[in-house]
């Protein structure tokens, strides 16, 4: 290497040193290692904040669980669980009364028969008291050849749409008519109870009324209305209708509070009056949900109809309490099975109707709905 080349290399090194020096001054004299240490400190601080948040959340959950445990202990004492002696042997003996057994296959050698639940006993009681089907009413339409006069008698003389189901039909009719009678009042109270329609504090009048109705159980309303219409299914129907106002009206209020403001503002700009805004701007948005909630309350009302029947209002509830008083516990269990069948059918019917209201649900005919249920159930279990 020549002397000229050594001079140029020395000059290049000198310029690089000056550039590094100026870069250090521009960075405030902070080296790269120091920058990495600062970034690492910020990340560590953020990580510590996350850990601290998790610790606080864990302490909060532990405090909540401890508070619930303390309140549960207080509740058990108030409910007299601390002084309760559980008679498990008596309870086991009573179950034998509810579930009678019969011995089958007695001819098998060395076994002496196989005990099995006597379902025939349940079925005989259901048929005897016509819990699920009235053959006198059903015989008017289930016959061949069909007699037009009997068809007319079924629909217009015997009013057999509910009567054909026997005692279950009375319970179903109480729940259905109670829902129909209570719906318009629930709609009225629900709309007027919304702050979008009635300003505070006037809307609170309707909300307080619905709260008072909900505070009183349907069975108590039945006892109150006995003085009006006497003891029977009519008192239960009025009570269910009155109870529907409070329960369904509250659901309507909640739905109206969550609607979009766009359609309402659009109608206001067109000069629509208040009733038009309520009907076309508000109720049009919640029509589907209102129908779904009404079907849901119908399910609840059918269950409530069983409960009010316990006080003598008719239907399956009355059969239950009568058999319990007679100490016929096997017949009481048969009635409970009939109640279970009724509630399951009502819930299945209501659920499928609500599903058809959804736009993304596949439409099915009633034949596909009923006879295709086993396949749909099997597909659901395999998922």
PAZA-246454 format. One record per residue (C-alpha): residue in one letter; z, y, x; residue number from 0. Coordinates in pm, 1 decimal, padded with zeros to 6 digits. Layout:
+--------+----------+----------+----------+-----+
| residu |        w |        v |        u | num |
+--------+----------+----------+----------+-----+
|      A |        Z |        Y |        X | NUM |
...
+--------+----------+----------+----------+-----+
END
This chain:
+--------+----------+----------+----------+-----+
| residu |        w |        v |        u | num |
+--------+----------+----------+----------+-----+
|      X |  00000.0 |  00000.0 |  00000.0 |   0 |
|      X | -00100.9 |  00341.5 |  00134.4 |   1 |
|      X |  00116.0 |  00646.1 |  00162.7 |   2 |
|      X | -00076.5 |  00821.2 | -00122.0 |   3 |
|      X | -00010.8 |  00526.7 | -00355.1 |   4 |
|      X |  00359.7 |  00530.7 | -00267.0 |   5 |
|      X |  00371.8 |  00898.8 | -00349.7 |   6 |
|      X |  00209.5 |  00849.5 | -00692.0 |   7 |
|      X |  00449.1 |  00562.3 | -00775.8 |   8 |
|      X |  00748.4 |  00775.9 | -00679.5 |   9 |
|      X |  00620.5 |  01062.9 | -00894.2 |  10 |
|      X |  00572.0 |  00827.7 | -01193.8 |  11 |
|      X |  00928.6 |  00692.6 | -01159.3 |  12 |
|      X |  01059.7 |  01047.3 | -01145.1 |  13 |
|      X |  00876.9 |  01144.5 | -01465.3 |  14 |
|      X |  01007.1 |  00832.6 | -01648.1 |  15 |
|      X |  01362.5 |  00921.2 | -01540.7 |  16 |
|      X |  01321.5 |  01273.7 | -01677.2 |  17 |
|      X |  01182.4 |  01136.8 | -02005.7 |  18 |
|      X |  01481.0 |  00900.5 | -02044.1 |  19 |
|      X |  01714.6 |  01188.7 | -01969.3 |  20 |
|      X |  01556.1 |  01409.3 | -02234.5 |  21 |
|      X |  01563.1 |  01122.4 | -02487.3 |  22 |
|      X |  01934.6 |  01079.5 | -02414.3 |  23 |
|      X |  01992.7 |  01448.0 | -02474.6 |  24 |
|      X |  01794.4 |  01434.6 | -02802.1 |  25 |
|      X |  02013.9 |  01146.4 | -02923.7 |  26 |
|      X |  02325.1 |  01346.8 | -02846.4 |  27 |
|      X |  02402.4 |  01135.1 | -02550.0 |  28 |
|      X |  02455.1 |  00820.9 | -02760.5 |  29 |
|      X |  02322.6 |  00499.4 | -02614.9 |  30 |
|      X |  02156.3 |  00222.5 | -02812.6 |  31 |
|      X |  02453.9 | -00006.0 | -02772.0 |  32 |
|      X |  02675.3 |  00260.8 | -02921.4 |  33 |
|      X |  02436.7 |  00293.4 | -03221.5 |  34 |
|      X |  02455.4 | -00081.9 | -03280.7 |  35 |
|      X |  02832.5 | -00070.0 | -03262.9 |  36 |
|      X |  02837.4 |  00209.2 | -03526.0 |  37 |
|      X |  02609.5 |  00009.3 | -03759.6 |  38 |
|      X |  02824.0 | -00298.6 | -03708.8 |  39 |
|      X |  03136.7 | -00099.9 | -03796.1 |  40 |
|      X |  02976.8 |  00025.5 | -04119.7 |  41 |
|      X |  02878.8 | -00328.7 | -04218.7 |  42 |
|      X |  03228.1 | -00455.5 | -04139.9 |  43 |
|      X |  03378.8 | -00175.8 | -04347.5 |  44 |
|      X |  03154.8 | -00260.3 | -04642.1 |  45 |
|      X |  03241.0 | -00629.0 | -04603.8 |  46 |
|      X |  03612.3 | -00546.3 | -04605.9 |  47 |
|      X |  03562.9 | -00339.1 | -04921.5 |  48 |
|      X |  03397.6 | -00637.5 | -05090.2 |  49 |
|      X |  03681.5 | -00866.0 | -04982.9 |  50 |
|      X |  03936.4 | -00614.9 | -05108.9 |  51 |
|      X |  03758.2 | -00593.0 | -05443.6 |  52 |
|      X |  03758.5 | -00970.9 | -05474.2 |  53 |
|      X |  04127.8 | -00987.7 | -05389.4 |  54 |
|      X |  04206.6 | -00727.1 | -05654.5 |  55 |
|      X |  03995.3 | -00912.9 | -05907.6 |  56 |
|      X |  04169.7 | -01242.0 | -05827.9 |  57 |
|      X |  04509.2 | -01076.1 | -05864.3 |  58 |
|      X |  04397.2 | -00927.8 | -06194.5 |  59 |
|      X |  04286.5 | -01266.9 | -06328.2 |  60 |
|      X |  04612.6 | -01426.3 | -06215.7 |  61 |
|      X |  04804.2 | -01150.4 | -06389.5 |  62 |
|      X |  04601.4 | -01201.6 | -06707.4 |  63 |
|      X |  04659.8 | -01578.4 | -06701.0 |  64 |
|      X |  05031.2 | -01522.7 | -06643.5 |  65 |
|      X |  05046.6 | -01277.5 | -06935.8 |  66 |
|      X |  04863.9 | -01524.3 | -07163.7 |  67 |
|      X |  05097.8 | -01804.1 | -07058.1 |  68 |
|      X |  05400.7 | -01583.9 | -07128.6 |  69 |
|      X |  05266.1 | -01482.9 | -07472.0 |  70 |
|      X |  05181.3 | -01845.7 | -07550.7 |  71 |
|      X |  05535.9 | -01950.3 | -07467.4 |  72 |
|      X |  05668.0 | -01676.1 | -07693.1 |  73 |
|      X |  05431.4 | -01790.1 | -07968.8 |  74 |
|      X |  05537.1 | -02153.2 | -07940.2 |  75 |
|      X |  05899.2 | -02051.4 | -07992.1 |  76 |
|      X |  05804.9 | -01830.8 | -08288.5 |  77 |
|      X |  05606.9 | -02120.0 | -08437.7 |  78 |
|      X |  05913.5 | -02345.9 | -08393.9 |  79 |
|      X |  05739.3 | -02584.6 | -08157.1 |  80 |
|      X |  06046.0 | -02590.3 | -07933.7 |  81 |
|      X |  06256.0 | -02760.1 | -08204.9 |  82 |
|      X |  05984.0 | -02988.2 | -08339.5 |  83 |
|      X |  06024.0 | -03364.4 | -08316.0 |  84 |
|      X |  05681.6 | -03529.8 | -08319.7 |  85 |
|      X |  05689.1 | -03846.7 | -08527.6 |  86 |
|      X |  05405.3 | -04028.1 | -08358.5 |  87 |
|      X |  05493.7 | -04366.3 | -08510.8 |  88 |
|      X |  05497.7 | -04220.0 | -08862.6 |  89 |
|      X |  05171.3 | -04040.4 | -08792.0 |  90 |
|      X |  05011.8 | -04363.3 | -08673.0 |  91 |
|      X |  05124.6 | -04543.9 | -08987.9 |  92 |
|      X |  04984.3 | -04264.7 | -09202.7 |  93 |
|      X |  04647.2 | -04294.0 | -09029.9 |  94 |
|      X |  04638.2 | -04650.8 | -09152.5 |  95 |
|      X |  04663.7 | -04513.5 | -09507.3 |  96 |
|      X |  04378.4 | -04268.6 | -09447.0 |  97 |
|      X |  04155.3 | -04530.7 | -09282.9 |  98 |
|      X |  04190.4 | -04862.3 | -09468.0 |  99 |
|      X |  04048.6 | -05163.6 | -09291.7 | 100 |
|      X |  03900.9 | -05489.4 | -09410.2 | 101 |
|      X |  03855.7 | -05816.5 | -09224.1 | 102 |
|      X |  03504.8 | -05949.0 | -09177.7 | 103 |
|      X |  03364.5 | -06269.1 | -09021.5 | 104 |
|      X |  03674.4 | -06469.2 | -09107.7 | 105 |
|      X |  03468.7 | -06784.8 | -09067.8 | 106 |
|      X |  03445.5 | -06737.8 | -08692.1 | 107 |
|      X |  03660.9 | -07003.9 | -08521.0 | 108 |
|      X |  03946.3 | -06888.7 | -08300.5 | 109 |
|      X |  03917.0 | -06520.7 | -08399.2 | 110 |
|      X |  04044.8 | -06509.1 | -08754.6 | 111 |
|      X |  03806.5 | -06229.2 | -08850.2 | 112 |
|      X |  03711.1 | -05885.4 | -08721.0 | 113 |
|      X |  03893.3 | -05581.2 | -08867.0 | 114 |
|      X |  03661.6 | -05295.6 | -08957.7 | 115 |
|      X |  03688.0 | -04967.8 | -09148.9 | 116 |
|      X |  03648.2 | -05031.0 | -09521.0 | 117 |
|      X |  03365.6 | -04787.1 | -09593.1 | 118 |
|      X |  03298.4 | -04957.4 | -09926.0 | 119 |
|      X |  03635.9 | -04836.8 | -10051.3 | 120 |
|      X |  03533.4 | -04476.6 | -09978.8 | 121 |
|      X |  03197.2 | -04521.7 | -10145.6 | 122 |
|      X |  03346.4 | -04672.2 | -10460.9 | 123 |
|      X |  03580.3 | -04374.4 | -10502.6 | 124 |
|      X |  03295.7 | -04124.4 | -10447.1 | 125 |
|      X |  03091.0 | -04296.6 | -10715.9 | 126 |
|      X |  03384.5 | -04331.2 | -10955.7 | 127 |
|      X |  03481.0 | -03963.2 | -10947.7 | 128 |
|      X |  03119.4 | -03844.2 | -10904.9 | 129 |
|      X |  03201.2 | -03646.4 | -10593.9 | 130 |
|      X |  02841.7 | -03608.3 | -10472.0 | 131 |
|      X |  02622.9 | -03714.4 | -10764.7 | 132 |
|      X |  02650.1 | -03713.5 | -11143.3 | 133 |
|      X |  02433.9 | -03998.8 | -11279.8 | 134 |
|      X |  02433.4 | -03861.7 | -11635.4 | 135 |
|      X |  02277.2 | -03534.3 | -11521.7 | 136 |
|      X |  02056.6 | -03692.7 | -11257.8 | 137 |
|      X |  01925.1 | -03948.6 | -11505.5 | 138 |
|      X |  01748.7 | -03670.1 | -11692.7 | 139 |
|      X |  01499.1 | -03614.0 | -11407.9 | 140 |
|      X |  01516.5 | -03935.5 | -11203.0 | 141 |
|      X |  01345.5 | -04159.8 | -11453.6 | 142 |
|      X |  01008.8 | -04315.8 | -11514.2 | 143 |
|      X |  00814.8 | -04238.0 | -11717.9 | 144 |
|      X |  00911.7 | -03871.3 | -11710.4 | 145 |
|      X |  01018.1 | -03732.1 | -12047.9 | 146 |
|      X |  00945.4 | -03356.6 | -12080.4 | 147 |
|      X |  01236.2 | -03302.6 | -12320.3 | 148 |
|      X |  01478.3 | -03443.0 | -12063.1 | 149 |
|      X |  01335.1 | -03215.0 | -11794.4 | 150 |
|      X |  01386.4 | -02919.8 | -12026.4 | 151 |
|      X |  01741.3 | -03037.0 | -12103.3 | 152 |
|      X |  01819.2 | -03067.9 | -11731.5 | 153 |
|      X |  01716.8 | -02711.7 | -11645.4 | 154 |
|      X |  01802.4 | -02516.5 | -11960.1 | 155 |
|      X |  02063.5 | -02711.1 | -12158.7 | 156 |
|      X |  02274.3 | -02891.5 | -11900.5 | 157 |
|      X |  02204.5 | -02628.4 | -11629.2 | 158 |
|      X |  02191.7 | -02920.2 | -11390.5 | 159 |
|      X |  02087.3 | -02756.1 | -11062.1 | 160 |
|      X |  02447.9 | -02767.0 | -10941.8 | 161 |
|      X |  02596.9 | -03007.6 | -11195.2 | 162 |
|      X |  02382.5 | -03292.0 | -11060.2 | 163 |
|      X |  02595.1 | -03289.8 | -10743.0 | 164 |
|      X |  02916.9 | -03361.4 | -10934.1 | 165 |
|      X |  03235.1 | -03212.4 | -10788.3 | 166 |
|      X |  03046.0 | -03103.6 | -10478.3 | 167 |
|      X |  02814.4 | -02905.3 | -10705.9 | 168 |
|      X |  03111.2 | -02705.4 | -10839.2 | 169 |
|      X |  03218.4 | -02619.5 | -10485.7 | 170 |
|      X |  02861.5 | -02529.2 | -10389.2 | 171 |
|      X |  02818.8 | -02314.5 | -10700.9 | 172 |
|      X |  03140.8 | -02120.8 | -10628.0 | 173 |
|      X |  03020.4 | -02038.5 | -10278.0 | 174 |
|      X |  02664.7 | -01954.2 | -10386.1 | 175 |
|      X |  02746.2 | -01735.3 | -10687.5 | 176 |
|      X |  03026.9 | -01564.1 | -10496.5 | 177 |
|      X |  02778.3 | -01475.0 | -10221.1 | 178 |
|      X |  02519.4 | -01347.2 | -10470.3 | 179 |
|      X |  02772.9 | -01132.4 | -10657.3 | 180 |
|      X |  02926.0 | -00995.1 | -10339.3 | 181 |
|      X |  02600.8 | -00915.9 | -10155.6 | 182 |
|      X |  02499.6 | -00590.4 | -10335.2 | 183 |
|      X |  02849.7 | -00444.5 | -10300.5 | 184 |
|      X |  02862.9 | -00551.9 | -09936.0 | 185 |
|      X |  02527.2 | -00380.5 | -09877.6 | 186 |
|      X |  02650.4 | -00063.1 | -10047.9 | 187 |
|      X |  02978.8 | -00052.3 | -09857.1 | 188 |
|      X |  02805.0 | -00147.0 | -09532.5 | 189 |
|      X |  02552.3 |  00137.2 | -09558.1 | 190 |
|      X |  02805.5 |  00398.2 | -09668.3 | 191 |
|      X |  03051.2 |  00278.3 | -09404.2 | 192 |
|      X |  02805.5 |  00349.9 | -09123.8 | 193 |
|      X |  02855.5 |  00682.9 | -08948.4 | 194 |
|      X |  02478.4 |  00720.1 | -08933.5 | 195 |
|      X |  02476.2 |  00758.2 | -09312.4 | 196 |
|      X |  02819.4 |  00897.3 | -09402.3 | 197 |
|      X |  02996.1 |  01133.3 | -09167.1 | 198 |
|      X |  03350.0 |  01075.2 | -09045.0 | 199 |
|      X |  03607.4 |  01074.3 | -09202.0 | 200 |
|      X |  03433.7 |  00993.5 | -09532.5 | 201 |
|      X |  03282.0 |  00671.5 | -09396.2 | 202 |
|      X |  03633.1 |  00559.9 | -09305.9 | 203 |
|      X |  03710.7 |  00528.1 | -09678.5 | 204 |
|      X |  03458.8 |  00244.6 | -09710.8 | 205 |
|      X |  03559.4 |  00085.5 | -09380.7 | 206 |
|      X |  03927.1 |  00091.2 | -09475.2 | 207 |
|      X |  03845.3 | -00067.7 | -09810.8 | 208 |
|      X |  03656.5 | -00351.3 | -09642.0 | 209 |
|      X |  03939.6 | -00395.9 | -09391.5 | 210 |
|      X |  04189.6 | -00427.4 | -09675.5 | 211 |
|      X |  03972.1 | -00687.4 | -09848.8 | 212 |
|      X |  03943.1 | -00889.9 | -09526.9 | 213 |
|      X |  04317.0 | -00870.9 | -09466.6 | 214 |
|      X |  04385.9 | -01073.9 | -09782.9 | 215 |
|      X |  04270.4 | -01441.0 | -09771.2 | 216 |
|      X |  04038.0 | -01571.2 | -10040.6 | 217 |
|      X |  04304.0 | -01809.9 | -10170.5 | 218 |
|      X |  04535.2 | -01514.0 | -10241.4 | 219 |
|      X |  04256.3 | -01326.3 | -10418.7 | 220 |
|      X |  04211.1 | -01637.9 | -10633.7 | 221 |
|      X |  04574.6 | -01625.8 | -10740.8 | 222 |
|      X |  04536.2 | -01256.1 | -10820.3 | 223 |
|      X |  04224.6 | -01302.9 | -11033.9 | 224 |
|      X |  04381.3 | -01590.9 | -11228.6 | 225 |
|      X |  04537.1 | -01319.7 | -11447.6 | 226 |
|      X |  04186.5 | -01186.2 | -11518.8 | 227 |
|      X |  03982.8 | -01500.0 | -11596.2 | 228 |
|      X |  04239.2 | -01781.7 | -11596.5 | 229 |
|      X |  04285.1 | -02072.1 | -11356.1 | 230 |
|      X |  03957.7 | -02239.9 | -11272.9 | 231 |
|      X |  03624.9 | -02204.5 | -11097.9 | 232 |
|      X |  03564.0 | -01857.1 | -11242.0 | 233 |
|      X |  03869.7 | -01713.7 | -11064.3 | 234 |
|      X |  03756.5 | -01875.5 | -10740.1 | 235 |
|      X |  03405.7 | -01731.9 | -10777.8 | 236 |
|      X |  03534.9 | -01377.9 | -10833.2 | 237 |
|      X |  03767.0 | -01416.4 | -10533.9 | 238 |
|      X |  03482.8 | -01538.4 | -10311.3 | 239 |
|      X |  03264.1 | -01248.1 | -10424.3 | 240 |
|      X |  03542.7 | -00999.3 | -10353.9 | 241 |
|      X |  03600.9 | -01152.2 | -10011.6 | 242 |
|      X |  03227.4 | -01134.4 | -09937.0 | 243 |
|      X |  03235.7 | -00755.8 | -09972.3 | 244 |
|      X |  03478.2 | -00725.2 | -09682.8 | 245 |
|      X |  03329.2 | -00988.4 | -09451.9 | 246 |
|      X |  02958.3 | -00927.4 | -09504.3 | 247 |
|      X |  02995.2 | -00550.5 | -09534.4 | 248 |
|      X |  03160.6 | -00531.8 | -09193.2 | 249 |
|      X |  02871.9 | -00723.0 | -09034.6 | 250 |
|      X |  02623.8 | -00486.3 | -09199.2 | 251 |
|      X |  02808.1 | -00185.0 | -09056.2 | 252 |
|      X |  02795.4 | -00326.8 | -08704.8 | 253 |
|      X |  02421.5 | -00394.7 | -08731.9 | 254 |
|      X |  02346.6 | -00042.5 | -08854.7 | 255 |
|      X |  02538.0 |  00108.1 | -08563.5 | 256 |
|      X |  02308.7 | -00068.8 | -08312.7 | 257 |
|      X |  01966.1 |  00028.8 | -08451.9 | 258 |
|      X |  01709.6 |  00235.9 | -08261.9 | 259 |
|      X |  01693.5 |  00612.9 | -08315.5 | 260 |
|      X |  01315.7 |  00634.2 | -08273.4 | 261 |
|      X |  01208.9 |  00536.3 | -08628.1 | 262 |
|      X |  01480.4 |  00756.1 | -08778.1 | 263 |
|      X |  01372.2 |  01061.3 | -08577.2 | 264 |
|      X |  01008.3 |  00993.8 | -08663.3 | 265 |
|      X |  01085.6 |  00996.7 | -09035.6 | 266 |
|      X |  01292.7 |  01311.7 | -09000.4 | 267 |
|      X |  00996.3 |  01492.2 | -08845.2 | 268 |
|      X |  00782.2 |  01397.0 | -09146.7 | 269 |
|      X |  01029.5 |  01562.3 | -09384.4 | 270 |
|      X |  01168.6 |  01241.9 | -09539.6 | 271 |
|      X |  01487.4 |  01276.7 | -09741.6 | 272 |
|      X |  01810.3 |  01087.9 | -09673.8 | 273 |
|      X |  01749.0 |  00788.3 | -09907.0 | 274 |
|      X |  01401.1 |  00740.2 | -09759.6 | 275 |
|      X |  01539.9 |  00751.6 | -09406.7 | 276 |
|      X |  01806.7 |  00494.5 | -09493.9 | 277 |
|      X |  01566.0 |  00254.2 | -09666.0 | 278 |
|      X |  01257.2 |  00281.1 | -09445.5 | 279 |
|      X |  01404.3 |  00404.1 | -09118.8 | 280 |
|      X |  01729.2 |  00206.1 | -09099.9 | 281 |
|      X |  01728.3 | -00095.3 | -09332.7 | 282 |
|      X |  01375.9 | -00190.6 | -09228.8 | 283 |
|      X |  01504.2 | -00246.7 | -08874.3 | 284 |
|      X |  01787.4 | -00479.9 | -08978.2 | 285 |
|      X |  01624.6 | -00670.4 | -09263.0 | 286 |
|      X |  01599.1 | -00999.0 | -09073.6 | 287 |
|      X |  01950.8 | -00978.8 | -08930.3 | 288 |
|      X |  02091.3 | -00889.5 | -09273.1 | 289 |
|      X |  01937.4 | -01203.8 | -09422.7 | 290 |
|      X |  02067.1 | -01415.0 | -09133.1 | 291 |
|      X |  02420.3 | -01275.3 | -09170.9 | 292 |
|      X |  02410.1 | -01335.6 | -09546.9 | 293 |
|      X |  02321.0 | -01701.2 | -09490.6 | 294 |
|      X |  02604.3 | -01727.1 | -09238.9 | 295 |
|      X |  02852.9 | -01582.6 | -09488.2 | 296 |
|      X |  02721.9 | -01828.8 | -09747.2 | 297 |
|      X |  02824.7 | -02113.3 | -09514.8 | 298 |
|      X |  03171.8 | -01960.1 | -09480.7 | 299 |
|      X |  03199.8 | -01910.8 | -09856.5 | 300 |
|      X |  03126.0 | -02278.8 | -09924.2 | 301 |
|      X |  03412.1 | -02371.2 | -09690.5 | 302 |
|      X |  03633.6 | -02111.9 | -09860.5 | 303 |
|      X |  03541.8 | -02263.7 | -10197.5 | 304 |
|      X |  03699.4 | -02589.7 | -10078.8 | 305 |
|      X |  04014.6 | -02400.8 | -09979.1 | 306 |
|      X |  04055.6 | -02212.0 | -10307.1 | 307 |
|      X |  04007.0 | -02540.6 | -10490.5 | 308 |
|      X |  04345.0 | -02649.0 | -10354.7 | 309 |
|      X |  04518.0 | -02409.7 | -10598.9 | 310 |
|      X |  04338.4 | -02570.5 | -10892.7 | 311 |
|      X |  04015.3 | -02370.9 | -10892.3 | 312 |
|      X |  03800.8 | -02683.7 | -10927.6 | 313 |
|      X |  03560.7 | -02870.9 | -10706.6 | 314 |
|      X |  03633.3 | -03094.8 | -10411.4 | 315 |
|      X |  03942.7 | -02897.3 | -10309.0 | 316 |
|      X |  04114.2 | -02982.3 | -10636.8 | 317 |
|      X |  04030.2 | -03351.3 | -10591.9 | 318 |
|      X |  04187.6 | -03343.9 | -10245.0 | 319 |
|      X |  04518.0 | -03197.9 | -10361.3 | 320 |
|      X |  04532.1 | -03428.8 | -10666.1 | 321 |
|      X |  04485.6 | -03740.4 | -10454.1 | 322 |
|      X |  04740.0 | -03613.3 | -10203.8 | 323 |
|      X |  04995.1 | -03563.8 | -10481.5 | 324 |
|      X |  04925.3 | -03917.1 | -10604.8 | 325 |
|      X |  04975.3 | -04047.9 | -10247.2 | 326 |
|      X |  04630.0 | -04202.2 | -10258.0 | 327 |
|      X |  04551.0 | -04116.8 | -09899.3 | 328 |
|      X |  04245.0 | -04340.7 | -09876.4 | 329 |
|      X |  04090.1 | -04159.8 | -10174.0 | 330 |
|      X |  04189.5 | -03829.2 | -10016.1 | 331 |
|      X |  04001.7 | -03929.4 | -09700.7 | 332 |
|      X |  03698.2 | -04023.8 | -09907.5 | 333 |
|      X |  03701.4 | -03673.2 | -10056.3 | 334 |
|      X |  03726.5 | -03521.4 | -09708.7 | 335 |
|      X |  03419.3 | -03722.6 | -09608.3 | 336 |
|      X |  03236.5 | -03583.5 | -09911.4 | 337 |
|      X |  03338.8 | -03231.8 | -09803.1 | 338 |
|      X |  03208.5 | -03302.1 | -09454.9 | 339 |
|      X |  02872.7 | -03418.0 | -09592.8 | 340 |
|      X |  02844.6 | -03107.3 | -09811.6 | 341 |
|      X |  02928.4 | -02865.4 | -09530.2 | 342 |
|      X |  02688.3 | -03034.0 | -09286.6 | 343 |
|      X |  02401.2 | -03018.0 | -09537.3 | 344 |
|      X |  02470.7 | -02651.9 | -09617.2 | 345 |
|      X |  02486.9 | -02560.4 | -09248.7 | 346 |
|      X |  02165.7 | -02751.0 | -09174.7 | 347 |
|      X |  01987.2 | -02575.7 | -09461.3 | 348 |
|      X |  02117.0 | -02233.0 | -09356.7 | 349 |
|      X |  02039.5 | -02286.4 | -08990.2 | 350 |
|      X |  01680.6 | -02388.8 | -09056.3 | 351 |
|      X |  01625.5 | -02088.4 | -09284.8 | 352 |
|      X |  01759.9 | -01855.5 | -09017.0 | 353 |
|      X |  01538.0 | -02023.0 | -08760.1 | 354 |
|      X |  01231.6 | -01962.9 | -08976.2 | 355 |
|      X |  01316.3 | -01593.1 | -08978.6 | 356 |
|      X |  01266.6 | -01577.9 | -08601.9 | 357 |
|      X |  00912.8 | -01483.6 | -08505.1 | 358 |
|      X |  00905.6 | -01722.7 | -08207.0 | 359 |
|      X |  01015.2 | -02027.1 | -08406.9 | 360 |
|      X |  00756.9 | -02291.4 | -08490.5 | 361 |
|      X |  00701.7 | -02308.3 | -08865.8 | 362 |
|      X |  00756.3 | -02650.8 | -09021.1 | 363 |
|      X |  00716.3 | -02784.8 | -09370.9 | 364 |
|      X |  01020.3 | -02915.9 | -09556.9 | 365 |
|      X |  00888.3 | -03271.3 | -09510.7 | 366 |
|      X |  00870.6 | -03222.2 | -09134.0 | 367 |
|      X |  01209.1 | -03052.8 | -09139.6 | 368 |
|      X |  01383.3 | -03345.6 | -09312.2 | 369 |
|      X |  01201.8 | -03654.2 | -09186.2 | 370 |
|      X |  01139.6 | -03516.4 | -08839.4 | 371 |
|      X |  01507.2 | -03449.5 | -08775.0 | 372 |
|      X |  01575.4 | -03782.1 | -08591.1 | 373 |
|      X |  01290.3 | -03718.3 | -08345.2 | 374 |
|      X |  01400.0 | -03359.3 | -08282.1 | 375 |
|      X |  01757.9 | -03474.3 | -08231.5 | 376 |
|      X |  01648.6 | -03741.4 | -07982.8 | 377 |
|      X |  01430.1 | -03491.8 | -07791.8 | 378 |
|      X |  01720.6 | -03248.9 | -07775.1 | 379 |
|      X |  01954.2 | -03516.4 | -07634.0 | 380 |
|      X |  01702.4 | -03612.6 | -07365.6 | 381 |
|      X |  01659.4 | -03256.6 | -07234.4 | 382 |
+--------+----------+----------+----------+-----+
END
